[in-house]
Amino acid sequence: GAPVPAGTNLEGINLLPILEGKAPNRERTLFWRVRTAGLDQRAVRSGNWKLLHEGTSRLSLFDLSKDPQERTDLYKDKPEVARDLQAKFDAWNAQLMERKWLGRQEGENHEARLDYRTLDYLESRADAD
């Protein structure tokens, strides 16, 4: 492969030793941001907990060990867990560069919005058509 430029901070880990059974699986915190086809999500997963931001105001907290379908929002019941996950997300997010594009992203189209709506990612709205 190509050499990594000096000063580059790569995310992720080498999974090969884990897959080959030469290293134990290790728990790690996962983060993601998705903003495409009308979907605006930010999330952090640590252990059994997942904090999900949808849009600009909706926050949800799930215990995935008991609720893998993410149907029971525990945000109001477990504010300390939500605060901890939010702090982790904020620290991770502060390391990332700002988007270099504005507005509609490549690949965004009406068909994609319909696909997300079918999967219950988007509420059915008249303005989505």
ChimeraX commands (.cxc) that place a marker at each C-alpha (Angstrom):
marker #1 position 0.00,0.00,0.00 radius 0.5
marker #1 position 0.83,3.66,-0.14 radius 0.5
marker #1 position 2.60,5.33,2.78 radius 0.5
marker #1 position 0.46,7.34,5.16 radius 0.5
marker #1 position 1.38,11.04,5.12 radius 0.5
marker #1 position 3.08,12.29,8.27 radius 0.5
marker #1 position 0.69,13.86,10.77 radius 0.5
marker #1 position -2.32,11.92,9.48 radius 0.5
marker #1 position -4.67,10.71,12.20 radius 0.5
marker #1 position -6.39,7.55,10.93 radius 0.5
marker #1 position -9.61,6.31,12.49 radius 0.5
marker #1 position -10.23,2.65,13.08 radius 0.5
marker #1 position -8.26,-0.41,14.04 radius 0.5
marker #1 position -6.68,-3.33,12.21 radius 0.5
marker #1 position -9.29,-6.11,12.45 radius 0.5
marker #1 position -7.06,-8.83,10.98 radius 0.5
marker #1 position -5.53,-9.99,14.32 radius 0.5
marker #1 position -9.03,-10.23,15.83 radius 0.5
marker #1 position -10.39,-12.15,12.84 radius 0.5
marker #1 position -7.41,-14.53,12.90 radius 0.5
marker #1 position -7.92,-15.18,16.61 radius 0.5
marker #1 position -4.55,-13.66,17.49 radius 0.5
marker #1 position -6.02,-10.81,19.53 radius 0.5
marker #1 position -9.12,-10.56,21.73 radius 0.5
marker #1 position -12.09,-8.57,20.53 radius 0.5
marker #1 position -12.05,-5.20,22.22 radius 0.5
marker #1 position -14.92,-2.91,23.00 radius 0.5
marker #1 position -14.79,0.52,21.51 radius 0.5
marker #1 position -17.03,3.52,21.16 radius 0.5
marker #1 position -18.50,4.07,17.71 radius 0.5
marker #1 position -19.55,7.42,16.26 radius 0.5
marker #1 position -21.28,8.43,13.08 radius 0.5
marker #1 position -22.84,11.35,11.24 radius 0.5
marker #1 position -25.18,10.86,8.29 radius 0.5
marker #1 position -26.63,13.70,6.28 radius 0.5
marker #1 position -28.03,12.60,2.96 radius 0.5
marker #1 position -31.32,11.98,1.18 radius 0.5
marker #1 position -33.19,14.01,3.79 radius 0.5
marker #1 position -31.68,12.03,6.68 radius 0.5
marker #1 position -29.78,14.02,9.32 radius 0.5
marker #1 position -28.46,11.73,12.06 radius 0.5
marker #1 position -25.62,11.82,14.54 radius 0.5
marker #1 position -25.03,8.99,16.97 radius 0.5
marker #1 position -22.66,7.46,19.48 radius 0.5
marker #1 position -22.64,3.84,20.64 radius 0.5
marker #1 position -20.71,2.83,23.75 radius 0.5
marker #1 position -21.24,-0.57,25.34 radius 0.5
marker #1 position -24.97,-1.29,25.36 radius 0.5
marker #1 position -25.93,2.38,25.03 radius 0.5
marker #1 position -26.72,4.38,21.91 radius 0.5
marker #1 position -27.49,8.11,21.83 radius 0.5
marker #1 position -29.17,9.21,18.62 radius 0.5
marker #1 position -29.71,12.76,17.32 radius 0.5
marker #1 position -32.24,13.09,14.54 radius 0.5
marker #1 position -32.50,16.49,12.92 radius 0.5
marker #1 position -31.77,19.50,15.07 radius 0.5
marker #1 position -33.79,18.72,18.17 radius 0.5
marker #1 position -34.77,15.07,18.62 radius 0.5
marker #1 position -32.57,13.09,21.02 radius 0.5
marker #1 position -33.12,9.44,21.90 radius 0.5
marker #1 position -31.27,7.02,24.16 radius 0.5
marker #1 position -31.48,3.25,23.83 radius 0.5
marker #1 position -30.18,0.26,25.80 radius 0.5
marker #1 position -29.43,-2.06,22.89 radius 0.5
marker #1 position -28.93,-5.09,25.14 radius 0.5
marker #1 position -32.62,-4.93,26.07 radius 0.5
marker #1 position -34.01,-3.06,23.06 radius 0.5
marker #1 position -32.10,-3.88,19.85 radius 0.5
marker #1 position -34.99,-2.52,17.75 radius 0.5
marker #1 position -34.63,0.91,19.42 radius 0.5
marker #1 position -38.28,1.24,20.38 radius 0.5
marker #1 position -37.99,2.39,24.02 radius 0.5
marker #1 position -36.47,5.84,24.41 radius 0.5
marker #1 position -34.72,6.14,27.78 radius 0.5
marker #1 position -33.44,9.70,27.28 radius 0.5
marker #1 position -35.55,11.18,30.09 radius 0.5
marker #1 position -34.99,8.19,32.41 radius 0.5
marker #1 position -31.19,8.07,32.11 radius 0.5
marker #1 position -29.97,11.67,31.73 radius 0.5
marker #1 position -26.53,10.84,33.17 radius 0.5
marker #1 position -25.93,8.22,30.46 radius 0.5
marker #1 position -27.11,10.66,27.80 radius 0.5
marker #1 position -24.76,13.40,29.13 radius 0.5
marker #1 position -21.80,11.00,29.14 radius 0.5
marker #1 position -22.46,9.85,25.57 radius 0.5
marker #1 position -23.02,13.43,24.42 radius 0.5
marker #1 position -19.66,14.45,25.89 radius 0.5
marker #1 position -17.95,11.57,24.04 radius 0.5
marker #1 position -19.66,12.54,20.79 radius 0.5
marker #1 position -18.74,16.21,21.19 radius 0.5
marker #1 position -15.07,15.34,21.80 radius 0.5
marker #1 position -15.00,13.11,18.71 radius 0.5
marker #1 position -16.89,15.60,16.56 radius 0.5
marker #1 position -14.53,18.45,17.54 radius 0.5
marker #1 position -11.67,16.52,15.88 radius 0.5
marker #1 position -13.40,16.40,12.51 radius 0.5
marker #1 position -13.15,18.96,9.78 radius 0.5
marker #1 position -16.22,20.90,8.75 radius 0.5
marker #1 position -18.09,19.78,5.65 radius 0.5
marker #1 position -16.67,21.32,2.52 radius 0.5
marker #1 position -20.01,21.32,0.71 radius 0.5
marker #1 position -23.35,22.89,1.37 radius 0.5
marker #1 position -26.85,21.95,0.36 radius 0.5
marker #1 position -27.79,18.89,-1.60 radius 0.5
marker #1 position -25.27,16.08,-1.44 radius 0.5
marker #1 position -24.26,13.85,-4.31 radius 0.5
marker #1 position -26.74,11.05,-4.86 radius 0.5
marker #1 position -29.61,12.76,-3.06 radius 0.5
marker #1 position -32.81,12.35,-5.01 radius 0.5
marker #1 position -36.51,11.75,-4.71 radius 0.5
marker #1 position -36.14,7.96,-5.05 radius 0.5
marker #1 position -33.70,7.80,-2.14 radius 0.5
marker #1 position -36.12,9.77,0.04 radius 0.5
marker #1 position -38.85,7.27,-0.79 radius 0.5
marker #1 position -36.52,4.38,0.14 radius 0.5
marker #1 position -35.79,5.96,3.53 radius 0.5
marker #1 position -39.48,6.61,4.13 radius 0.5
marker #1 position -40.25,2.96,3.38 radius 0.5
marker #1 position -37.73,1.93,6.03 radius 0.5
marker #1 position -39.34,4.34,8.55 radius 0.5
marker #1 position -36.26,6.60,8.58 radius 0.5
marker #1 position -38.34,9.52,7.41 radius 0.5
marker #1 position -41.82,10.47,8.41 radius 0.5
marker #1 position -44.19,10.70,5.50 radius 0.5
marker #1 position -44.46,14.42,4.75 radius 0.5
marker #1 position -46.04,16.29,1.89 radius 0.5
marker #1 position -42.84,18.35,1.45 radius 0.5
marker #1 position -40.77,15.20,0.86 radius 0.5
marker #1 position -42.33,14.67,-2.59 radius 0.5
marker link #1:1,2 radius 0.2
marker link #1:2,3 radius 0.2
marker link #1:3,4 radius 0.2
marker link #1:4,5 radius 0.2
marker link #1:5,6 radius 0.2
marker link #1:6,7 radius 0.2
marker link #1:7,8 radius 0.2
marker link #1:8,9 radius 0.2
marker link #1:9,10 radius 0.2
marker link #1:10,11 radius 0.2
marker link #1:11,12 radius 0.2
marker link #1:12,13 radius 0.2
marker link #1:13,14 radius 0.2
marker link #1:14,15 radius 0.2
marker link #1:15,16 radius 0.2
marker link #1:16,17 radius 0.2
marker link #1:17,18 radius 0.2
marker link #1:18,19 radius 0.2
marker link #1:19,20 radius 0.2
marker link #1:20,21 radius 0.2
marker link #1:21,22 radius 0.2
marker link #1:22,23 radius 0.2
marker link #1:23,24 radius 0.2
marker link #1:24,25 radius 0.2
marker link #1:25,26 radius 0.2
marker link #1:26,27 radius 0.2
marker link #1:27,28 radius 0.2
marker link #1:28,29 radius 0.2
marker link #1:29,30 radius 0.2
marker link #1:30,31 radius 0.2
marker link #1:31,32 radius 0.2
marker link #1:32,33 radius 0.2
marker link #1:33,34 radius 0.2
marker link #1:34,35 radius 0.2
marker link #1:35,36 radius 0.2
marker link #1:36,37 radius 0.2
marker link #1:37,38 radius 0.2
marker link #1:38,39 radius 0.2
marker link #1:39,40 radius 0.2
marker link #1:40,41 radius 0.2
marker link #1:41,42 radius 0.2
marker link #1:42,43 radius 0.2
marker link #1:43,44 radius 0.2
marker link #1:44,45 radius 0.2
marker link #1:45,46 radius 0.2
marker link #1:46,47 radius 0.2
marker link #1:47,48 radius 0.2
marker link #1:48,49 radius 0.2
marker link #1:49,50 radius 0.2
marker link #1:50,51 radius 0.2
marker link #1:51,52 radius 0.2
marker link #1:52,53 radius 0.2
marker link #1:53,54 radius 0.2
marker link #1:54,55 radius 0.2
marker link #1:55,56 radius 0.2
marker link #1:56,57 radius 0.2
marker link #1:57,58 radius 0.2
marker link #1:58,59 radius 0.2
marker link #1:59,60 radius 0.2
marker link #1:60,61 radius 0.2
marker link #1:61,62 radius 0.2
marker link #1:62,63 radius 0.2
marker link #1:63,64 radius 0.2
marker link #1:64,65 radius 0.2
marker link #1:65,66 radius 0.2
marker link #1:66,67 radius 0.2
marker link #1:67,68 radius 0.2
marker link #1:68,69 radius 0.2
marker link #1:69,70 radius 0.2
marker link #1:70,71 radius 0.2
marker link #1:71,72 radius 0.2
marker link #1:72,73 radius 0.2
marker link #1:73,74 radius 0.2
marker link #1:74,75 radius 0.2
marker link #1:75,76 radius 0.2
marker link #1:76,77 radius 0.2
marker link #1:77,78 radius 0.2
marker link #1:78,79 radius 0.2
marker link #1:79,80 radius 0.2
marker link #1:80,81 radius 0.2
marker link #1:81,82 radius 0.2
marker link #1:82,83 radius 0.2
marker link #1:83,84 radius 0.2
marker link #1:84,85 radius 0.2
marker link #1:85,86 radius 0.2
marker link #1:86,87 radius 0.2
marker link #1:87,88 radius 0.2
marker link #1:88,89 radius 0.2
marker link #1:89,90 radius 0.2
marker link #1:90,91 radius 0.2
marker link #1:91,92 radius 0.2
marker link #1:92,93 radius 0.2
marker link #1:93,94 radius 0.2
marker link #1:94,95 radius 0.2
marker link #1:95,96 radius 0.2
marker link #1:96,97 radius 0.2
marker link #1:97,98 radius 0.2
marker link #1:98,99 radius 0.2
marker link #1:99,100 radius 0.2
marker link #1:100,101 radius 0.2
marker link #1:101,102 radius 0.2
marker link #1:102,103 radius 0.2
marker link #1:103,104 radius 0.2
marker link #1:104,105 radius 0.2
marker link #1:105,106 radius 0.2
marker link #1:106,107 radius 0.2
marker link #1:107,108 radius 0.2
marker link #1:108,109 radius 0.2
marker link #1:109,110 radius 0.2
marker link #1:110,111 radius 0.2
marker link #1:111,112 radius 0.2
marker link #1:112,113 radius 0.2
marker link #1:113,114 radius 0.2
marker link #1:114,115 radius 0.2
marker link #1:115,116 radius 0.2
marker link #1:116,117 radius 0.2
marker link #1:117,118 radius 0.2
marker link #1:118,119 radius 0.2
marker link #1:119,120 radius 0.2
marker link #1:120,121 radius 0.2
marker link #1:121,122 radius 0.2
marker link #1:122,123 radius 0.2
marker link #1:123,124 radius 0.2
marker link #1:124,125 radius 0.2
marker link #1:125,126 radius 0.2
marker link #1:126,127 radius 0.2
marker link #1:127,128 radius 0.2
marker link #1:128,129 radius 0.2
view
